[in-house]
Amino acid sequence: MRKSLLMTLAMVLVASAAYASDAPAAAGAAVGPVAAWATAIGMAVAAGLCGLGQGMGLKAACEGTARNPEAGGKLTVTLILGLAFIESLAIYALVVNLILLFVKPLGA
């Protein structure tokens, strides 16, 4: 409970910093420095947590196969499906970060 609250708070703070950045100093630059840092931190957190989730899933599948070798086929299918879902979360985070980087806020 406390972990998810802290993660939500961190994401809200990073996103607000990205949208609060001033216009870039150079005319051709698409990204302000605050937005660049915010998206870098956001993607680092997303990639790290997805990596932890994948590692924990693989660990549990290996332990389950070691305890019951006959269930290895079912565990493999479930593991691959779970890893695909976790990887899709990383891709969603990438899309959100790219939107923060390259889409201008309304009124800018």
C-alpha positions as protocol buffer text, in pm:
chain_id: "A"
residue {
  index: 1
  type: MET
  ca { x: 0 y: 0 z: 0 }
}
residue {
  index: 2
  type: ARG
  ca { x: 269 y: 247 z: 101 }
}
residue {
  index: 3
  type: LYS
  ca { x: 487 y: 146 z: -195 }
}
residue {
  index: 4
  type: SER
  ca { x: 213 y: 213 z: -451 }
}
residue {
  index: 5
  type: LEU
  ca { x: 133 y: 546 z: -285 }
}
residue {
  index: 6
  type: LEU
  ca { x: 497 y: 654 z: -308 }
}
residue {
  index: 7
  type: MET
  ca { x: 520 y: 546 z: -673 }
}
residue {
  index: 8
  type: THR
  ca { x: 203 y: 737 z: -760 }
}
residue {
  index: 9
  type: LEU
  ca { x: 332 y: 1046 z: -583 }
}
residue {
  index: 10
  type: ALA
  ca { x: 665 y: 1022 z: -766 }
}
residue {
  index: 11
  type: MET
  ca { x: 492 y: 993 z: -1104 }
}
residue {
  index: 12
  type: VAL
  ca { x: 268 y: 1290 z: -1034 }
}
residue {
  index: 13
  type: LEU
  ca { x: 563 y: 1503 z: -929 }
}
residue {
  index: 14
  type: VAL
  ca { x: 771 y: 1408 z: -1234 }
}
residue {
  index: 15
  type: ALA
  ca { x: 485 y: 1476 z: -1476 }
}
residue {
  index: 16
  type: SER
  ca { x: 409 y: 1815 z: -1324 }
}
residue {
  index: 17
  type: ALA
  ca { x: 775 y: 1913 z: -1352 }
}
residue {
  index: 18
  type: ALA
  ca { x: 770 y: 1824 z: -1720 }
}
residue {
  index: 19
  type: TYR
  ca { x: 465 y: 2037 z: -1793 }
}
residue {
  index: 20
  type: ALA
  ca { x: 585 y: 2327 z: -1579 }
}
residue {
  index: 21
  type: SER
  ca { x: 901 y: 2378 z: -1782 }
}
residue {
  index: 22
  type: ASP
  ca { x: 944 y: 2703 z: -1969 }
}
residue {
  index: 23
  type: ALA
  ca { x: 974 y: 2726 z: -2346 }
}
residue {
  index: 24
  type: PRO
  ca { x: 1310 y: 2601 z: -2474 }
}
residue {
  index: 25
  type: ALA
  ca { x: 1577 y: 2866 z: -2515 }
}
residue {
  index: 26
  type: ALA
  ca { x: 1665 y: 2763 z: -2871 }
}
residue {
  index: 27
  type: ALA
  ca { x: 1401 y: 2819 z: -3135 }
}
residue {
  index: 28
  type: GLY
  ca { x: 1442 y: 2476 z: -3295 }
}
residue {
  index: 29
  type: ALA
  ca { x: 1465 y: 2276 z: -2972 }
}
residue {
  index: 30
  type: ALA
  ca { x: 1164 y: 2059 z: -2899 }
}
residue {
  index: 31
  type: VAL
  ca { x: 1246 y: 1975 z: -2537 }
}
residue {
  index: 32
  type: GLY
  ca { x: 1313 y: 2188 z: -2233 }
}
residue {
  index: 33
  type: PRO
  ca { x: 1572 y: 2065 z: -1987 }
}
residue {
  index: 34
  type: VAL
  ca { x: 1319 y: 1996 z: -1712 }
}
residue {
  index: 35
  type: ALA
  ca { x: 1101 y: 1790 z: -1946 }
}
residue {
  index: 36
  type: ALA
  ca { x: 1403 y: 1592 z: -2061 }
}
residue {
  index: 37
  type: TRP
  ca { x: 1506 y: 1510 z: -1705 }
}
residue {
  index: 38
  type: ALA
  ca { x: 1151 y: 1426 z: -1603 }
}
residue {
  index: 39
  type: THR
  ca { x: 1103 y: 1182 z: -1889 }
}
residue {
  index: 40
  type: ALA
  ca { x: 1445 y: 1026 z: -1829 }
}
residue {
  index: 41
  type: ILE
  ca { x: 1365 y: 967 z: -1463 }
}
residue {
  index: 42
  type: GLY
  ca { x: 1017 y: 839 z: -1550 }
}
residue {
  index: 43
  type: MET
  ca { x: 1149 y: 588 z: -1801 }
}
residue {
  index: 44
  type: ALA
  ca { x: 1426 y: 476 z: -1565 }
}
residue {
  index: 45
  type: VAL
  ca { x: 1173 y: 407 z: -1289 }
}
residue {
  index: 46
  type: ALA
  ca { x: 939 y: 226 z: -1529 }
}
residue {
  index: 47
  type: ALA
  ca { x: 1216 y: 12 z: -1678 }
}
residue {
  index: 48
  type: GLY
  ca { x: 1359 y: -73 z: -1337 }
}
residue {
  index: 49
  type: LEU
  ca { x: 1025 y: -176 z: -1190 }
}
residue {
  index: 50
  type: CYS
  ca { x: 932 y: -379 z: -1499 }
}
residue {
  index: 51
  type: GLY
  ca { x: 1268 y: -554 z: -1475 }
}
residue {
  index: 52
  type: LEU
  ca { x: 1203 y: -636 z: -1110 }
}
residue {
  index: 53
  type: GLY
  ca { x: 859 y: -769 z: -1196 }
}
residue {
  index: 54
  type: GLN
  ca { x: 995 y: -989 z: -1472 }
}
residue {
  index: 55
  type: GLY
  ca { x: 1267 y: -1124 z: -1245 }
}
residue {
  index: 56
  type: MET
  ca { x: 1021 y: -1207 z: -970 }
}
residue {
  index: 57
  type: GLY
  ca { x: 791 y: -1381 z: -1220 }
}
residue {
  index: 58
  type: LEU
  ca { x: 1075 y: -1588 z: -1363 }
}
residue {
  index: 59
  type: LYS
  ca { x: 1192 y: -1680 z: -1013 }
}
residue {
  index: 60
  type: ALA
  ca { x: 844 y: -1800 z: -917 }
}
residue {
  index: 61
  type: ALA
  ca { x: 808 y: -2001 z: -1239 }
}
residue {
  index: 62
  type: CYS
  ca { x: 1144 y: -2169 z: -1186 }
}
residue {
  index: 63
  type: GLU
  ca { x: 1054 y: -2255 z: -827 }
}
residue {
  index: 64
  type: GLY
  ca { x: 718 y: -2392 z: -937 }
}
residue {
  index: 65
  type: THR
  ca { x: 876 y: -2608 z: -1205 }
}
residue {
  index: 66
  type: ALA
  ca { x: 1136 y: -2735 z: -959 }
}
residue {
  index: 67
  type: ARG
  ca { x: 864 y: -2835 z: -710 }
}
residue {
  index: 68
  type: ASN
  ca { x: 633 y: -2992 z: -967 }
}
residue {
  index: 69
  type: PRO
  ca { x: 805 y: -3079 z: -1298 }
}
residue {
  index: 70
  type: GLU
  ca { x: 481 y: -3207 z: -1457 }
}
residue {
  index: 71
  type: ALA
  ca { x: 330 y: -2857 z: -1437 }
}
residue {
  index: 72
  type: GLY
  ca { x: 621 y: -2703 z: -1632 }
}
residue {
  index: 73
  type: GLY
  ca { x: 420 y: -2664 z: -1954 }
}
residue {
  index: 74
  type: LYS
  ca { x: 134 y: -2476 z: -1792 }
}
residue {
  index: 75
  type: LEU
  ca { x: 376 y: -2259 z: -1596 }
}
residue {
  index: 76
  type: THR
  ca { x: 569 y: -2173 z: -1911 }
}
residue {
  index: 77
  type: VAL
  ca { x: 257 y: -2053 z: -2091 }
}
residue {
  index: 78
  type: THR
  ca { x: 149 y: -1847 z: -1792 }
}
residue {
  index: 79
  type: LEU
  ca { x: 500 y: -1706 z: -1750 }
}
residue {
  index: 80
  type: ILE
  ca { x: 523 y: -1595 z: -2113 }
}
residue {
  index: 81
  type: LEU
  ca { x: 181 y: -1431 z: -2094 }
}
residue {
  index: 82
  type: GLY
  ca { x: 273 y: -1251 z: -1771 }
}
residue {
  index: 83
  type: LEU
  ca { x: 605 y: -1133 z: -1912 }
}
residue {
  index: 84
  type: ALA
  ca { x: 423 y: -994 z: -2218 }
}
residue {
  index: 85
  type: PHE
  ca { x: 187 y: -797 z: -1992 }
}
residue {
  index: 86
  type: ILE
  ca { x: 477 y: -658 z: -1789 }
}
residue {
  index: 87
  type: GLU
  ca { x: 663 y: -562 z: -2106 }
}
residue {
  index: 88
  type: SER
  ca { x: 353 y: -384 z: -2236 }
}
residue {
  index: 89
  type: LEU
  ca { x: 361 y: -167 z: -1922 }
}
residue {
  index: 90
  type: ALA
  ca { x: 715 y: -60 z: -2011 }
}
residue {
  index: 91
  type: ILE
  ca { x: 601 y: 23 z: -2364 }
}
residue {
  index: 92
  type: TYR
  ca { x: 310 y: 229 z: -2228 }
}
residue {
  index: 93
  type: ALA
  ca { x: 556 y: 419 z: -2008 }
}
residue {
  index: 94
  type: LEU
  ca { x: 774 y: 482 z: -2312 }
}
residue {
  index: 95
  type: VAL
  ca { x: 477 y: 620 z: -2507 }
}
residue {
  index: 96
  type: VAL
  ca { x: 378 y: 851 z: -2220 }
}
residue {
  index: 97
  type: ASN
  ca { x: 736 y: 975 z: -2190 }
}
residue {
  index: 98
  type: LEU
  ca { x: 759 y: 1040 z: -2564 }
}
residue {
  index: 99
  type: ILE
  ca { x: 434 y: 1236 z: -2545 }
}
residue {
  index: 100
  type: LEU
  ca { x: 580 y: 1442 z: -2260 }
}
residue {
  index: 101
  type: LEU
  ca { x: 889 y: 1507 z: -2467 }
}
residue {
  index: 102
  type: PHE
  ca { x: 745 y: 1600 z: -2804 }
}
residue {
  index: 103
  type: VAL
  ca { x: 387 y: 1724 z: -2760 }
}
residue {
  index: 104
  type: LYS
  ca { x: 349 y: 2089 z: -2673 }
}
residue {
  index: 105
  type: PRO
  ca { x: 102 y: 2165 z: -2391 }
}
residue {
  index: 106
  type: LEU
  ca { x: -208 y: 2363 z: -2475 }
}
residue {
  index: 107
  type: GLY
  ca { x: -152 y: 2736 z: -2468 }
}
residue {
  index: 108
  type: ALA
  ca { x: 223 y: 2711 z: -2533 }
}
